[in-house]
Amino acid sequence: MHQREAQHMNFSHNETTTDYLKRVRQFMKEKVIPAEKAYFEHLEQPGQKWTQPPIMEELKAEAKAAGLWNLFLPEKEYGVGLTNLEYAPLAEAMGHSFIGPEVFNCSAPDTGNMEVLVRYGSEEQKKQWLEPLLAGEIRSAFAMTEPDVASSDATNMESTIKADGDDVILNGKKWWTSNAGHPNCQFFIFMGLSNPENGRHQQHSMVIVPRDTKGVDVVRMLHVFNNQDEPYGHGEVHFNNVRVPKENVIAGLGRGFEIAQGRLGPGRIHHCMRAIGASERALTLLCERATKRVAFGKPLASLGGNRDIIANSRIDIEMARLLTLQAAYKIDTQTVFGAMSDIAQIKVVAPNVLQRIVDAAMQIHGGAGLSNDFPLTALFGYARVLRLADGPDEVHRGMIAKFELKKYAQNDKSNAEKR
């Protein structure tokens, strides 16, 4: 029988987390949620689709002044020094609103790019790109996924990075490059094949590419459920003989896969906790509708199997939260690589929980649940996208099974040696 080793995990909030969580929740309730209407109304005005709503810059300034800024970085010289476990509840609170994470400078893909630059960037790269990102003055994008290959297997990547004297030359087609449409997006981190002669996990590199570099062509913004997710957008970006200095390579040629793995671990904690926050908002909307709306002489909560749906939603949220906190704890205590199975598990669980709860909330709302009067259709799209972003469910399940079966293979080997 194979059992997990007993672990002494304490998920109760310490004083630091309790303080930040109280302040973030209050800011979300009093400032962010009420600002959603003005934010989206601005984008609906003629000619404003790809502009930054002024209310966002106002909220960012207020959040920064309140000390609620760059909360995701554990490195004290760049952020407030919270561990992944301490930050996780804050990410959940921010996830109650689509615009929440950006208000606190804690939104993807900037968070992942900042983590990359903090941990792998040169001093010059930090000065030129990290500092304005930390200040919230610019935004960035991550160009990894490709339209012509199955990008869930990064070793399939066809984009190339070739050294040429003091420069590197980049070629390739990327898509789902989130933030590519944002007016403040100033650079891409481009991942491509640079060292095909190396082992399969030392063949790739990451390079900083300023957006205005010759040969960078933002071809289009992709539609997601018939929506372009403005002002961020998910771009198809072609890199045609793009030449940048070798100094723009992050950590050296051949380090890309290593960087990607380190980048994705904490990022998935953030994604999953934000999804849990979104699940809480969807369940709140569901319960409010179910208790106030009357049909056939009864509140909807008393009809059919709606009480079971509400109960199962609460159970799912609590299970997803505990699993995500466990993954955060393991990243903090065992590194990303020691938490790979747990990270894969939460990446399957959290988006699926959100999708189920939002679907139930839409059903309770009837026709209203399909409108823009409630945020449910946008939440559903977010959940469905998240089941593919950072790798599809099937890839993560494969990873989980691999780790699980490995235990048995090791046990069989040990027994054979004893015999």
C-alpha positions, 0 to 999 in steps of 0.5 A: 500500500502506498500512502503519502508521508504524514505532513504537518501542514498548517493553513491558518492565516498568520498575522501578515496574511490576515492583515493583507487579506483584510485590506485586499478584501476591503479594497475589492469591496469598496473600490474594485467591484463598484468600478467594474461598470465604469471600466467595461462601459469605457471599452464599449465606447466607439474607438476605446476598445484597445485603450486603458480605461482611466478608472484602472489607472486610478485604482492602481494608484490607490492600491499602490498608495495603500501598500497593496502592490506586487503582493505575489513576489516572495523576494522582499527586495521586489515585493512584500515578501509573502510566501506562495502559501501566504499570497494564495488567499490574496489571489483568491480575493482578487479573483472575485473580479476580472479587473482585480489582479491588475489593480494590485499589479498582480495579473498574468502574464506580467507576474510570470514575466516579473518572476522570470526577470527577478530570478533569471534576468541580468542586472541590465534586463532588470533595470530596463524591463523589470523596474517599469513592470514593477512600477506598473508603468508598462505591461508585457506578453509571453510568446510561447504557444504556436498555431502549427504544432501541439504546443502542450508539448514544448519540445514540438516548438518550431520557432527558432533562435539563431546566434549571429555575431553579437545578435540572435535572430528569431523566427516563428509564429506564436498565438494566444500571446495574452496582453499583445493588444494592450496599449501599454505592452512594451515587450514580449518574452519569446521562447524558441529552439536555439540548441537542437544539438542539446538534450531535449530539455536544454534546447530552448531559450527565452529572449526579450523582444521589444514590441517595436522591433523590426519584424515583429508583426501582431497579425490579429487578436483572436476571438474567445467565445466571440470576444477579443478580451480587450484591452488585453487581447490574445494575439497571433504574433509573427516574428520574421527575422527579428534581430535583437542583441545577445544581451536580450537572451535570459540566463543564456542559451539553452536555459528556456525549458528550465525557466519555463518550469520555474515560471509555471509553478507559482503561476498555476497557484495564482491561476487556481486561487483566482479561479476559486475566488471566481467560483465564490462569486459565482456561488454567491450569485447563484444563492442570491438568485435561488433565494430571491426568485420564486417559481411555482410558489417556492424559491428556486432554492427549494425546487428540484435538486438545487439544494444538492447543487448548492451543497456540492458547489460548496464542497467543491470549492473547499476541496479545491482550495485545500488542494491548492494551498497544499500545492503552495505549501509544497512549492514553499518547502520543496521547490516547484519540482517537488510539487509537480504532481500537486501543481498538476492536480490543482490545474485540473481541479480548479478550472473544472470546479469553476466551470461547473459552478458557473454553469449551475449559476447560469441555469438558476438565472435562466435567460438572465444568466446568458446576458451581460447583466451578470458576469456569468458568461464571462466567468464561464469563458474564463473557466473554459479557457483555463482548462487549456491555458498552461496546458490542457487537462489531459496533459496534467492528468498524464503527469499525475499518473506518471508520478503515481505509477513511478511509486509502484515502479520504485517499489517493485525495483526495491522488492526485486533487489531484496529478493 
